[in-house]
Amino acid sequence: MVSIMNSDWQAYESTHTWHPYTSIPASPAPLAVASASGVYLELEDGNRLIDGMSSWWAAIHGYNHPVLNDAMIDQIGRMSHVMFGGLTHKPAAKLIRQLVEITPQPLTRVFLCDSGSISVEVALKMAFQYWHGRGRKKHRFMTLRRGYHGDTIGAMSVSDPDNGLHKMFSGLLVQQIFLPAPPLLTDDLLESERLTETRKLFEKHHKECAALILEPIVQGAGGMRMYSPQYLQILKELCVEFDVLLIADEIATGFGRTGEMFGCNHAGISPDIMCLGKALTGGMMTMAATLCTATVADQICASEPGVFMHGPTFMANPLACSVASASISLLLDSDWKQCIQSIEAQLNESLSELGASRNVDSVRVMGAIGVIETHRPVDMKAATAVLLESGVWLRPFGKLIYTMPPYTINKSQLSEVARTMAKLAAL
Ligand SMILES: Cc1ncc(COP(=O)(O)O)c(C=O)c1O
């Protein structure tokens, strides 16, 4: 074993391991990371890359942050994990209080789970159980086209059925109700066909739908699409009018990424259920949360079977709770709004002129998110060579070249990221 690890561990790994959305071996071959610090990924071959991805939106404070490290080391000395069934602990209590305080009111009941996809499953089950408790048979969900909510079977069923990652599973999934995709910021917001179609679907299906699930303000992995707060308000109003709960999936948008603490804050709305993940622990541990109102929770608890039917083994893992608390405090103690605004201004300045380039379809920026959409899919092999040469890490998918850097990135590092995005767009 030791000899394999010391000699050619990468060859062994590549013939035995799945990476996200790859075959075995993965192509192009994954880059081997030896360590990470600040905004840098240090590769085994000695190269150093500025991370423009924050490890899929999560590492908002950068890597190897002493405050986050200390929180984990301190917690390891007490206990890394105990079951949450029949037991509880201070790290969970502290985190739950923070989450209740920073999320839109009145989200006051919290379920801590393992990953974003699972928090979506939990949200769907909460909505179902709420209506079940009220004696209503609402067993389907509404969702927006171009959305993405995760890779588990329930989460896939509410993700875009056509454009995306899950098309081949359609025969396996519950057929949900897909509302039109929200208009991009450059589209006509109140374009009547879209709204008429949306309203019609509410009229036709609200009796069988427990909730509408959506990503507020920015649709992430389904297309990196930004839309207006006013459109979100319209959808919220339809949910109220038609007795459909609203689930806000803030797994990607939460914790400041869009310029507000949560996407819902842009619209001044509060959902009935909210999912959080990714940046919850500052990218240090896998953990997610599903919050709901007391109304939803009370109904679930007051009716058969009198409990919420979910309980994962690693629920409320104390190590993850401790580092999540530390990450939230670090964010709140920083001038995060100003920081996101200056990232947004710089991304706007450096990317907007690329909109006129031959290969580029459009450029979109919101908060600490910068996107270039090209006319044809990015050649990943050529892109990897450009990334290594430029000393920047990005992970384009399809026609989308995007960055969501750690909030701690400085101006010259962000310039490197933007320059590299331009090079990728020119491939
Ligand atoms: C909006 C949204 N929801 C859910 C998920 C799934 O989260 P996870 O990958 O942690 O399961 C993602 C992941 O990209 C996401 O962006």
The ligand as an SDF file (V2000), in Angstrom:
LIG
                    3D

 16 16  0  0  0  0  0  0  0  0999 V2000
  -28.7690   25.4840   -5.9390 C   0  0  0  0  0  0  0  0  0  0  0  0
  -28.1930   24.1470   -5.5880 C   0  0  0  0  0  0  0  0  0  0  0  0
  -28.9540   23.2710   -4.9130 N   0  0  0  0  0  0  0  0  0  0  0  0
  -28.4840   22.0680   -4.5430 C   0  0  0  0  0  0  0  0  0  0  0  0
  -27.1930   21.6920   -4.8520 C   0  0  0  0  0  0  0  0  0  0  0  0
  -26.6880   20.3320   -4.4290 C   0  0  0  0  0  0  0  0  0  0  0  0
  -25.7560   20.4780   -3.4120 O   0  0  0  0  0  0  0  0  0  0  0  0
  -24.7140   19.2880   -3.1010 P   0  0  0  0  0  0  0  0  0  0  0  0
  -23.8040   19.2220   -4.2820 O   0  0  0  0  0  0  0  0  0  0  0  0
  -24.0310   19.7320   -1.8470 O   0  0  0  0  0  0  0  0  0  0  0  0
  -25.5080   18.0570   -2.9110 O   0  0  0  0  0  0  0  0  0  0  0  0
  -26.3860   22.5530   -5.5670 C   0  0  0  0  0  0  0  0  0  0  0  0
  -25.0110   22.1820   -5.9400 C   0  0  0  0  0  0  0  0  0  0  0  0
  -24.3940   22.7380   -6.8170 O   0  0  0  0  0  0  0  0  0  0  0  0
  -26.8840   23.8290   -5.9420 C   0  0  0  0  0  0  0  0  0  0  0  0
  -26.1430   24.7120   -6.6230 O   0  0  0  0  0  0  0  0  0  0  0  0
  1  2  1  0
  2  3  1  0
  2 15  2  0
  3  4  2  0
  4  5  1  0
  5  6  1  0
  5 12  2  0
  6  7  1  0
  7  8  1  0
  8  9  2  0
  8 10  1  0
  8 11  1  0
 12 13  1  0
 12 15  1  0
 13 14  2  0
 15 16  1  0
M  END
$$$$
